[in-house]
Amino acid sequence: MTSPDEFWTPRLWRRHRRDWSPDGVTLVAEVGGTVVGNLGVERGRRPRERHLCEFGVSVSRAYRDQGVGRAMLEVLETWAKDAGVEKIMLRVFDSNARARALYEKMGYFSEGVERRAVKFPDEYIDAIRMAKFVAGPGVSNDPTSESRRSRA
Ligand SMILES: CC(C)(COP(=O)(O)OP(=O)(O)OC[C@H]1O[C@@H](n2cnc3c(N)ncnc32)[C@H](O)[C@@H]1OP(=O)(O)O)[C@@H](O)C(=O)NCCC(=O)NCCS
């Protein structure tokens, strides 16, 4: 989960960016040579979690609501399919209406609530876990149709 005041400096970027690889990737969105958005995704490391990945995304305030986030999420799905990842996961503050709306429009569904996931000086905020299947059995994104244990 990213707060608006948590954007990285170029130096942090260079240190943490990850090239397109089966383990993850760092995407940046550029406008005229300026980085206006970023998305980092990491694949599960344990053999039984290699079908999973989790990402975080943020877009500079001045460039929001212009499709930058959606564009990066589309590339994320290309990466996931390319890497053989089946399920894309994320956490989002329940108060983050824009992000939740975008994820829902792109087919992500809620998997549960983490109550009091973060603590600010004067409030707690719950987090919603969301996910989308991009490959695997049935590739259904309707959680009600999923059995507790799906056959691989
Ligand atoms: C969330 C975020 C990454 C989305 O990026 P973005 O470039 O603004 O997203 P897009 O422009 O592609 O899409 C935003 C969509 O939400 C809609 N939207 C905006 N505010 C909304 C609101 N309050 N309620 C419902 N929908 C809203 C927009 O209309 C747009 O939908 P559309 O494409 O159908 O018009 C970006 O806003 C951001 O960085 N926010 C701060 C950090 C953050 O919240 N990161 C995600 C943490 S999980």
The ligand as an ORCA input file, in Angstrom:
! r2SCAN-3c Opt
* xyz 0 1
  C      -4.416      4.409     -7.359
  C      -3.579      4.968     -8.493
  C      -2.326      4.132     -8.671
  C      -4.417      4.900     -9.778
  O      -3.674      5.460    -10.835
  P      -4.391      6.432    -11.872
  O      -3.416      6.713    -12.962
  O      -4.969      7.583    -11.159
  O      -5.551      5.472    -12.409
  P      -6.385      5.544    -13.750
  O      -6.437      6.964    -14.237
  O      -5.872      4.534    -14.711
  O      -7.809      5.050    -13.263
  C      -8.457      5.656    -12.179
  C      -9.935      5.322    -12.268
  O     -10.571      5.561    -11.003
  C     -11.664      6.462    -11.201
  N     -11.794      7.216     -9.962
  C     -11.056      8.269     -9.563
  N     -11.448      8.674     -8.341
  C     -12.467      7.873     -7.978
  C     -13.285      7.797     -6.825
  N     -13.128      8.625     -5.795
  N     -14.226      6.814     -6.793
  C     -14.404      5.957     -7.811
  N     -13.635      5.991     -8.945
  C     -12.687      6.931     -9.005
  C     -11.286      7.261    -12.400
  O     -12.418      7.849    -13.014
  C     -10.646      6.192    -13.290
  O     -11.613      5.371    -13.882
  P     -11.872      5.404    -15.486
  O     -10.615      4.936    -16.114
  O     -13.010      4.458    -15.713
  O     -12.207      6.818    -15.799
  C      -3.193      6.449     -8.223
  O      -4.354      7.187     -8.082
  C      -2.290      6.650     -7.021
  O      -1.080      6.580     -7.141
  N      -2.841      6.905     -5.823
  C      -2.029      7.118     -4.621
  C      -1.233      5.888     -4.241
  C      -2.115      4.683     -4.169
  O      -3.230      4.762     -3.724
  N      -1.574      3.532     -4.629
  C      -2.313      2.273     -4.650
  C      -2.173      1.598     -3.344
  S      -2.858     -0.042     -3.367
*
